[in-house]
Amino acid sequence: MRSTQIRSTFLDFFTSRGHRQVPSSPLIPSDPTLLLANAGMNQFKPYFLGEVTPEYPRATTIQKCARTSDIDNVGRTNRHATFFEMMGNFSFGDYFKADAIAFAWELLTQGCNLEKDRLWITVYEDDDEAERLWRRIGVPADRIQRLGMEDNYWSMGVPGPCGPCSEVNYDRGPAFGREGGPAVDGERYMEIWNLVFMQYQRGEGDKKGDFPILGELAQQSIDTGLGLDRLAAILQGVENVCTTDLLLPTLKTVQELAGRDYPGTGEQKTSFQVVTEHARSIAFLIADGVLPAKDGRGYVLRRLMRRAIRHARLLGIDGPVLPATTASVIGNLGDVWPELRAQSALIEQVVAAEEESFTRTLTQGTRLLDAAITHTRTSGSTSLAGDTAFELHDTYGFPVELTVEAARDAGLSVDEDRFAALLTEQQQRAKTGGKAKTAEALRRQDTYRELSARHGRTDFVGYDRLTAEATVLGVIADGLLASGAEQGRTVEVVLDRSPFYAESGGQVGDTGTVRTADGAVLQVLDTKLGLEGFQVHTVRVLDGELRSGQAVEALVDGPRRDAVARSHSATHVLHAMLRRTLGDHARQHGSLVDAGRLRFDFSHFSALDPTQLAALEALVNDHLLDDPDVRVWHATRSEAEAAGATALFGEKYGDHVRIVDIGDFSRELCGGTHVGHGSNAGPVRILGEASIGSNLRRIEALTGRDALTYYDTERRLLDELATLLGTRPKDAPEALRKRLDALATAQQELGRLRDTELRTRAQQLAAVARTVTGGRIVTEKVTGLGPEELRTLTTHTADLLGTDRAVVVLGTEHDGKALLAAAITRTLHATGTQASRILVLAARTVGGGAGGKGPVASAGGRHTGALDEALAVAGQEAAQHLDRYGSSTVAEVLGR
């Protein structure tokens, strides 16, 4: 079976058995707790947690997954990959173990025609029911093995659903390893399908099994994952995932670039497979909006790219490797995954730029590493210091694997224990910084959960109104429930219903006023989500006393809400125009939607020049000026995605979502507040654009009245400038340009004249140089000079003394400070003398210090009255240096 047939066989099998076919979610998940989509169940997590009621009881998917936990095994085993397509079937409280096992057996033995006697099963060590079901279906007891918690038990690592799992493994034969089943050899007996039985509710504990089971779930569910790569390798009769039709065209591309055939064994085989497999991961990650960065998912991508480049170099590929290999991935899989073709230009740009950048890193790091290796060998050591390896890794981005390999080639080892210790210290410092804040946040979250469990979600009524009658459900002080709060206190308040929008989706929380029936007045400073759907208001008690259980009237600050709504609608339009002009990769990575201003972070790999920003601003305002309707509607998540709605990273969406359309050019999932028509949001004034990280840019802009105020300020400044220049506003730039050109010319002429004057003064000073033992000295107090001119005059004077051994020390008063400068001639500097040594005692005399390297030095201090004394001290130091060296040769001096 080719991979296309395997996919269709799987999906047809389950859709014919009542499963809803659900599209793959992007690799960038909407779940903020996940870096990348790493399992088929990710998008169904709210169903399994009971947070959202599913529309269908059964589902089937082919999910794109990225997982780098086993990255070091890629290329060294036949089965590991960092990207894979996970085929899965899911039951949400519908069928359970018996049907899941029966479905898997039927599909593998009949749909895929796998030999029954080559299928081995593992079950959890205590799961008698699963073993009984497998034996009933025809699997003999000697091909069923029981394994422990680490291999055959599933949980999300936090309190919630958990349960045993059962894995189906295929015996690839004695050529692949030892007999004895999957418990003995995972290469020979390759796991292909994992059936997870979500059966129990777990409590707090660790991920590996040290947690209490709180009881059985009211709704037992099924989550399975069948790896397409592994099944394809078996059905196509090939050795490993890189030689299946999913990756073979890319492997052939690597062979062409390397100018050699793919070997059957050895380190070169590993490198061929790493480059091939990583190219697929790289293409899919970029297509889904991931760009190289120093941390997060961007670092995952960068690591894959650098690892692929490194292994390409080991194969002797000195030129670019990623553009050609990712292009082969697009050509091979672009029909199945159209986002690859849609983003082909972006993929080509990103990989080319990153490879060029990393090549420079390799060149620089290699020079530093070569120097360190030479030093290590010269010192007689056989081990390169771990501190050196860490500095190369941390400061220069040089992979530690390369350091180890280069050291090994030079006959050295690397102190990897020291490297690991330094890396652990760095990670620990990052972790410990927020422990206190974490403890306080956890205490506060416990309080929120207690109130939420007692009273349920907050009824938000703020889309349609700015006021509401409500009841105080709880008062929270320092993270704990309180009975109330007196005048002057700042506390958190939870209401049963609220018109205040809670900060989310980048939009700031509402502010306003809450009044109690007995006259207490609370100023609402901010509104946030404590838990999903559970609002918390930060308030200051201005008058009276607040008590839990009171009836209150809540009133939102209307003008501020309107200004925020203008910014939010403008943000949607800006996002749409960025993607239209730069490409679909220019996706939102964060935003701030505030009253009268916005900040928008997006992915892009280069700066926008002033012309691009002006064009973008005009495009946004043109679309707003057309006065498009702003329409809000609701649909299921899948319906919204099918309609082209954009979901924003980091936001958590339920199965029913709110969609905001602005005209026919912007459609986003959004829970925020908006204007009714586009013209209400404008105008928009872009203030600027800047980098905030690798491949991340930020635009800041003003909206509505704030933009108009800014325009007015700019106009008044231009009018004032035109008046000063004696011209009309429209002619002011040209008039100013002419003035600046004339000023620059005058400054150049003034500088030339000043330099001529300084050279004349230098001649006068050189003429009064006094002769001492070993050379000549000039020590003079001068006037009318700043720091730079003093240094210049000192240097000019030393130059005029030619080949003599001479010292020039000049001093002046400037801006209430005593300044000193010293210069020595080249012949004196050749003896090893530093000009700064001559000024050390003189600098102390004026209450300061000396600085500078080589033949010129400067000093300064607050004691202007001591300047003459300082010059005398410097003269004595100069005489001593000259006397010391006398007429000695340079070689004699250095020998001392």
N, C-alpha and C positions, 0 to 999 in steps of 0.2 A: 504493500500500500504506500502511495505517495502521501505526503503530509496533508494535501488538500482533501484526499479521500478519507484520511483518518479523522479530520475535523468534521466532515459532513456525516460520516458514520456515527460519530459520537453524538452530535447534536440531533440528528434524525432519530436515533434510538431513544433519547430522553424526551424529545418533544412529542413523540408518538405515545409516550407514557405519561402525558399530562403535565410536563414541565414547561414553564414559561422560559423561552430563550431570551436571556438578558445580555445586552452588549457588554464588552469589557469596559471597565472604568479606566481612566487615564492612569499612567504610572505615578503622577502626582496625585495622591489621594486627597479627598475632602476631609479626611480624619486627621486633625492636627497632631495626634499622638503617633502617627506613622510618618517616617521619612519618605518611603516609597511603597507602592502597592507590592506586597510580597506574598500574597495568597489569594486564592479565589474567593475566600469568605469576606475579604475586607469590606467590600461595598454592601454586604449583608449584615455587617456587625450590629447595626441598630435593631435588626430583627431578632438576632440571637440574644441580645441583651434585654429585649422586651421594651425598648424605648419607642419603637414604631411598630404599628400593626401592618404586616405585609399584605399586599393586595392579592397575592397568589400563594398557595401553600407549597408549591414546588417550583424550582428554578434550575436552569442549566446555563453554563457560561463557558467561554474560552477566554480566560483572563490573562492579560499581559502582566508578568511579574518580574521584579528586579530584586535580587537577593545576593548580598556580597559576604555573608557570614562564612561561606566556604570558598572564598576567592583563591586561597592558596592551593586548593585542590584542583582548580581549573587547569586542564592540560595534563595533570598528573594522574587523573582517573579518567575512566571512559564515560562517566555519567554526570559530572558536576558542571554547572553553568551559572553565570551571573544574571542572564535573562532567559526566561522560558515561558512557554504558553501552558497555563494550567487549565486543563479541562476538568470541569466539576459539575456535580449534581447536588442539589440542596433540598432539604425538607424542613419546613418551618412548622413543627408540631403536627406534621402529617404522618408519613411513614417513618419507620425506625429500622432497627438492625436487620430484621429478616429481609425486608425489601431491598435495603441498601446492598446487602451481601448477594442477594439473588440478581439484582441488576448488574453488579460488577461481574459476576461469574458468567452471566448470559452474554454480556457485551464482549468480554475478552475471548470466550471460547467459541461463540457463534458469530458475532459481528466481526471479530478480528481473526478468528480461526487459530488462536493460540492452542498448542497442545496442552491438554489438561494435566498430563503427568509432569509438565515442566513448571507448573505454578505452585509456589510455596506460600504459605500463609503465616503471618505472625499475629498474635493477639496479646492483649495485656495479661499479665500473670494471674490476675484474679477473675478474668472475664470468662467464666464457664459458659455463659449463654452464647457468646460469639463463637467459641470453639464448637459447641453443639450444633449451631446453625451451619457452620462450614462443613462439618462432618455429614450433616443431613443432606447437604447439597452435592456431596460426592467426593470431598477432599479427604484422603486417608489420614489417620491420626499421625503417621510418621512424617507427613509434610506440613504439619501445623506446629509452630513453636511459640512458646510463651516467653515474652520479654518484659522488662521492668518499666518503671515510670519514665525513664529518660527516653526510651525508644517507642513505647506504645501507650502514652497518655498525653492528652492535650489540655492546655488551658491558656488563657490570654496573659497569664502572669499577674493578674489582678483578681480581686473577688468577682465572681460571676460564673457563667456556665463553664463546665469542664467535663471531661469524660474519657473513657478508654478509646483506643483506636485500633484498627486492624489493617495491616498492610499486605498487599498482594505483591509477590516477588516472582521474577522469572529466572529460571535456571538457564544460563547461557552456555553451559557445558564446561568440561574439564579444562579446555584451553584458557579459560578466564580465571581459574583459581581452584581452591580446595573444595572437597565435598564437605557436607555437613549442614547445609541450609544457610539462610540469611544470618543466623546467629553466629556463623563461623566466618563467612566471606561475603561482604557486601558488593564486591565487584562481580563475582560469578553469579550470585543470586541478587539480581538488581531489583530494587524496589521500584514499582511503576505506579501503584495506586494506593492512596492512603484513605481509609474510611474512618471518619471521626464520629463517634457516638456521643453527642452532647446530652449527658444523662443526669449530671449532678450540679449542685450549687456549691462552689468552693468559698472558703473564707480567706482572711488575710494570711499571707505567708510568702514563701519564695517560689520562683518559677519551676524549680526542679522537683517539687513534690512535697516540700515541708509545709503543707497547709491543711487545715481541717475541712472535711466534707460536711456541709451543713444540711444535706438532705437531697432528695431527688427533685429535679426541675418539674414544675407543673406542666411544661411543654417541652417534650424531648424532641431533639432535632438532629439532622444529619448534615455534615459538611464533608465533601470528598474532594480529592485532587489527584488527577491522572496526568502525569507529565508527558506532553506531546513529544519532546525530544527523545526521551527514553523509549517510549513505545515505538516511535519511528525507527530507532536504531535496531530494535528487535525485528519489526515487521519488514525492514529493508535489508536485514541480514548483514549489517555493517558493524564495525568494531565499536565506534563511539559516536557521540552526538555531532562531532564536526564533520563526519563523513555521511551524514544523512542529507536528504535533499534540502533540508532547512539551511544548511551551512556549507555544503560542498562547493557551490559557486564562489563563495568567499575564500574558502581554502585554496581553490585553484588560483584565485587572484594573488594570494600570498605567495604561492609557488612561483608565479610569473615575476613578481617583484623581487623575490629572493634569487631567481635564476637557478633553482634546484628543486628536486622532487621532495614530496612529503615522506619522511623516513618512517619506518615501522617502529623504531624504539629510540630511546635516548633523550638527551636534553633538547636537541633540535626539534624533536617531535612535540615536546611540551611547548616550545616557543611558537611553533606553527599553530597549535591549537589555541593558545592564549590570544594571539593576534586575531585569529579567525572568530573566536567566540566573543571577545570583547568588542570587536567591530559591530556586531549585531546589537549588543547592549547600548553602545554609544549612539548608534543611529536612532534606536527607539527612545532613549532618554531625551535626546535633543528634540526629536519630533513631538514629544509630549511637553516641551517647554522647559526642560532642565538645561541650564548653562553652566559652564565650569566656574567654580568659586572656591574660596578658601575653607568653607565649612558647609555643613548640611548636605543636602542632596547634590549640590554643585560640587562638593568635594568628592563624593562617590564617583561622579562622572569624570572629574579630573584624574582621580586615581586610576580608573579604568583606562583612560587615554594614555597616561604616562606609562602604565604597565604594558600596554600594547606597543607603544613606541620603543620601550626598553627591549622587549623581546624581539621586535623587528630588527633592532640594531644587532642583537645577538645572532640573528640570521644573516647578517651582512647587508641588510637593506639600509643604505645610508641616506636615501632620499625620502620624500614624504610617503607614508604608508596609509594614513587614515582616510584621505580623500578617496582613493581607489577602493579600499576595502568597504567603506560605508556605502559607496555607490553601488557596489555589488550586492550589498544587503537590500538596498532600495529596489534594485532591478529584480531580485529574486522574490522578495516578500511584499513589494508595493501593491500588488493586486489584492492581496488578502488584507493588508493593513494600509489603507489609502493615505493615512496621515504621513506615512513615509514619503510618498511621492509629493504630497502637498507641501512638505517642509524640506524638500531635497536641497533647495538653494541655501536655506539656513544651515542645514547639516554640513554642507560643503564649506561654507564660510567659517563656521565655528571650529570644525576639526582642523582646517588649514591654519587658522590663526593660533590655535592652541598648540599644534605641533611645532610651528615656527618658534613660538615662545619657549616651549620646553626644550627645543634643540639648543637655544641660547643658554638655558639653565644647565643643560648637560655639559656644554662647552665650558661655562664658568666653573661649575662644580668639579669637573674633571681636572682643571688646572689646580684648584685648591687641594683636591684629593691627591694629585701627583706630588705636590709640594709636601703634604703631610706624610705620604708614604716615604719620600726621600729622607725627610727628617727622622722618621721612625727607624729606618734602616741605618742611617748614619749614627744614631744614638746607640745602636746595638740591640734595640728591642725587637721582639718578634711579633708584637701585638700593637695594632693601631688603637689609640686611646678612644674609649667610648665617648668622651667629651667631644672629640673631633667629629666622630660619626653623628653625634646629636646636633652639633652646630651646623654641619652640612645639611642635615635633614630639616632642622627647625628654621634656620636663617635663610638658607638658599634653596629649600625645596628639593634637595638632592635625595633620591630614594636610598634608604639604608641598604636595600638589596644590592644596589650598584656598588656601594661602598664595600660591602662584604666580598663581592665578586672581584673587584679591582684589587683589593688587599690580598685575596687568595692567589690571584695571578702573579702578585709580587712576592709570594712566599710568606705573607703575613696573615695573622688572624685579626679579628676585631673584638674588642672587649664588649661583647653584646650584652653582658649582664649589666655593665655600667650604663650602656645606652638605654636598656630597658628601665633601669632605675630612674634615670633622668626623665624619660618619657612618662613614667608613672608619677613622679613628683609634679610634673607640669599638669597632668590630668587631675591630680589630687588638689592642686591649688585652685583649679577651675571649679572643682566640685564644692570645696569647703566654703567658698565665698558666699553662697546663698543659703547655708543651712538654717540660720536663725530665721530668715524670712520664710523659708519653707515650713518650719515648725508653726509659725504664726498663721501662715496661709492654710495649713492643714486644720488647725483649730477652728479657724473661721469657716472653712468648708464643712466641718462637722456640724457647726451651728446651722449653716444654711440647710444641710440635709435634714436636720431635725425639724426645722420649720417647714420645709417642703413636704416631708412625710406627714406632718400634722395637718397642713392646710392646702397642699397641692400647688399648682402653678399660679403665677400672677396673671390676672385677667388684664391684658394690655388693651386699652381702649383709645390709644392716642392717635391712631390713623385718622379717626373721624372727628375728634374733639380735643380741646386743650384743657378741659376741666373734668373732674369726676368726684363723686361722693365715695368715700372709702373707709375702711376700718384698719387700724394699726394692728397687725398680726404679731409683730415682734419688734423689740428694740435691742440692738446689738452694740455693746460697748467693749472695746478691746478684744473682739472676737467671741465674746460670750453673751448669752442672753441676759438682759437686765429688765427690771420692772418698769423703768422710765428714765427720764433725763431732765435735769433742771436747767434753768436759764444759763446760757454761756457754754454748755457742753456741745461737743460735736460727736454724733453717734450715727449708726446706720439704722434705717427704718425699713421694715417690710410691710407693704399694704396688700390687701386682698385684690384690689383693682387699681390700675394706675394709668394716667394719660402720659406719663413721662417715658420717653424712649430711652432704653438702656443701651449703653455704648456697645456697638457691635458692627461688624462689616466696615470698620474704619470710621463710622459716624460717631461723633462724641455724644455722651449722654446729655439728656435735657436738664435744665436747671429751672428754678421757679420757686413757688411758695406752697406750703401746706399749713392750713389753719385748723385748729381744733374747735369743737363746739363751745368750749369754755374760754376761748380767746387766746390760746397759745399760738404763737407764730413761729414757724420753722422755715428757715431758708434752705432750699434744696441746692446743694453745691454740685452734686453729680449724681448720675444714675448708671448703675452697672448691672450686669447679669451675674448673680451669685452662682446659680446653676442654670442649665438650659431651661428657659421659660420661667425663671424665678428672679424677679427684679429686687435690687437692693438700692435704697436711696441714702446718700450721705447728706446729713442735714446738720445745721447749726441752730440750736434753740435760741431765737432772738428775744422772745418774750414768753412768760408763763412757764408751764411745766408740761412735759410730754409724758403720757402713760400708755402702756400697752393696753389694747382693747378699745381705745378712744375712737369715736367717729370723727372723720376729718374731711376737709375739702381740699383737693389737690389742684393746683393751678400752674400750668406750664408757662414759661416766659415766651410769649408768642412771637415777638419780633426776632428773638434769637433763634427760635425754631425755624422761622421763615428763612433766615439767613443761612442756616445749616442746610435746609432743603435745597436752596439754590446751589450751594456748593456740591451737594450730593448728585443732583441731576447733571451739573457741569462735569463732574468726575466721570460719569457714565459716558458722556459725549467725548470727553478727552480720551478715554480708554478706546472708544470705537475709532476715533480718528488716528490714534497712534498705531493701532493694528492695521488700519487701512493704508497708512503711509509707509510704515516700517516693515510690516509683515505680521503674521499671526503669532510669531514668537514674542512680540512685545506685549506680554501678558502682565497683568497686575500681580505684584508681589507684596503689596501693602499700601495702605493709604491712610490719610488723616482727613476727615471731612468735618470742618469746623465752621463757625459763623463767619462768613465773608472770606474764607480762605480754604485752600486745599493743598494737600501734598500727595503726590502720586508716585509710587515706586514701580518700576517695570523692568523687564529683562531686555537688554540690548547690549551689543558688543562694542559700540563706539559712541562718542559724544555727538550731540546734535549741535550743529553750528548755528550762529544767529539767524542765517537765512532760513534754515529748516524750522527754527522755533517761531519765527515770524509767520511762516506759511502755516504752521500748525495752529497758532493762535487765530489766524484769519479763518482757517477751515472750521475750527470749533465755533467761532462767533457767527460765521455764515450759516451753519446748521441751526444754531439757536435762533438767529434772526428769522429763519423760515418758519418759526413758531410751530414745531412739530408737537403733536399730542403726546402726553405722557400717560400711558395706559398701564394699569396694574391688573394682573389676572393670576389665577391659581391653576395648578395642574399637578400631576404626579411627576416625580423626578425624571422618570424615563421619558414621559411626554415632553417635558421642558427641554431635555437634552436633544430629543429628536427634532424639536422645533428650532434648534440652534442656540439655545440660551447658554450664556457663559456662566460657569460656576467659578467662584473665586477661591484661591488657595487659602487654607486655614479656616474656612468657614464650615460649620457643621449644618448639614441640611437633612431634614426628614424626608419621608417618601412623598409628602405633599409639600409643594414649594410655592413661593410667591415670586412672580416674574414681573419685571418692570421693563416695558418697551418705551423707547423714545423715538418717535417716528418709525421709519423702516430701516434704521441703521444701527440701532443699539438694542440688544435684548440680553438682560442679565438676571440671574437669580439674586434677589435682594430683599431684605427685610426692612430697609431704611425708609425714611420719609423723603418725598420729592415734591417739586412744584407741579402744577396742573398742565402747564404748557412750556415749551422750550424757551420762549422769549422771556419768561419770568426768571430764568436762571442767569441770564447774561447781564452785562458783558463779562468776559473772562480776560484777565490780564496775566500772561505768563511772566513771572519774575525772573526765572532762570532754570538751568538744568545742570546737574552735576553727577559725578560718580559717587556711589555709596558702597561699592564693593565690586568684586570681579563680575563683570557682565551685568551689573545692576545699576540703573540710573534713577534719578529722582527729579521730578518737575515740581516746582512750587508756583502757585498761582493765586490771584485774588478774584473774587466774584461779586456780582451785584454792586451794592453801594460802595463797598470797599474798593472795588476796581475803579469805579467812577471817581472816588476820592483820590486814588492814586494817579489817574489820568489828569485830574485837575491840578494836583501838585506838580506833575511833570510839566504841564502847560505853563503854570506860573513861574517855575524855574527857568523855562525856556524864554519867557517874556523878560525876566530879569536879566538873563544872560545877554539877550539881544539889546536891551537898553544899555548895558555896560559896554557893549561893543559898538554902539551907535548904529545899529542896523535893524532890519526887520527880522522877525522870528525865523522865517523860512530861509533867510540868508545867513543866520547865525553860525551854522556849522562851517561854512566856507570862510567867513570872516575870522572865526576862531582858528581855523587851520592856518590861515595866512599869518595871524599874530604869533602862533606857536612856531611856525617856520622862521619868522623874523627873530623871535626870541632865541631859538636854537643857534641861529647864525651869530647873533650877538654874544651868546655864551661861549661859542667856540672862539670868537675873536678875543673875548675877555680872557679866556683860559690861555690863549696863546701869549697875550700880553703879560699875564700874570706869571707864566712859566719863564718868559724872558726876564722879568723882574727878579724871579727867584734865582735864575742862573747868574744874574749880575751880582746879587747878594752873596751867592755861593763863592764867586770869584773873590769878593772882598774878604769873606771869612777864611778861605784857603790861604789868602795872602798873609794873614796874621797867625797862621799855625806856628806853634812853638815847638822847638826841637827838644826831645828828652832822650834819655838812654834807650836805644832800640827803636826809635821812630819819632813821629810827630803827633801833636794833640791840638784839637780845637775845642774849647769849652766856652760858649758864649750864650748870653741871654738876648733874645730877640723879641720883637713886638709885632702885633698886627697879624698873627697867623693862627689858623685853626689846626686841628690834629693832623689832617692829611697834608696840608702845606708844610707843616713843621717836619714831617717825615721826608717829604720831597726835598726840602732845602738841605736837610741833613745828608740825604743820599747824594744829591748833586755835589755837595762840598767834598764828600769822601771820594767821589769819582774824580774830582779835579786833582786830588792828591796822588793820583796815578798809581805807580807801582810801589810807592813807599808803604812802609808799615805805619798806618796812621789810624787814629780814633777821632771821631767827631761827635761831640755831645752838645745839643742845643736845648734851651729851655724857654718857655713862654707862659704867660697867664692867659687863660681863655675860659669864659663863662664861669668865673669864680674858682677855677681849678689851676693847679700847677701841672704843666705838661712837660715831659722830657722825651727826647728822641736820641738814639745813638746809632751810628753807622761805622763799620770798620772796613778798611780796604781789603781787596781780594787776597793780597799777599799775607795779611794778618789772619784772615779767616782760614787760609790754607793751613795755618799752624794748629787749627782746632779750636781757636778762640770763638766764642759766641758773644754777639753784641749784648745780649740780655744780661750776661754776667757783670758787665761794667755798670749796669743800672740797678742792680739789686739793692745796694746800700743807699743809693741816691733815692730810689723809690720809697724806701722806708722813711727817709728824712722828710719827704713831703706827705707821708701818711698813706701811701698806696703800695702798689706792686708793679713789677715789670713783666712784660710778656713779649713774645716773638721768638722765631727761630732763625738761625743763620746770621747774616751780616747786618741785619737791621732789627732794632728793638724799640719798644715804646714803654713809657711809664707815666703815671699820673697820680695825683693825690689832692686832698682838700687844703693842705697847708701852703698857701701861696707865698706867705712870708718867708718860708724856708727854701725858696727856689734857688737863691744865690748859694746857700750852704750846700744844697743838693748838687749843684753844678761843680762846686769845689770838691765834694766827695767823689763824684764821678770822674773828675780829672785825676784824682789820686789813684783810683782804681785803674784808670787807663794807663797811667804811668807805670804802675806795678806790673801790669800785663806786658807792656812793651819792654820793661827792664828785665823781666823774667826770660823772655825769648831772645833779647839782644839781637845778635846777628846770626843766630842758629839757623840751620837749614830746616826745611819742613820735615825731612826724614829724622833729623835729630830730635825735633820737638815731639813728633809722634812716638819716637822710641822711648821718651821719658814717661 
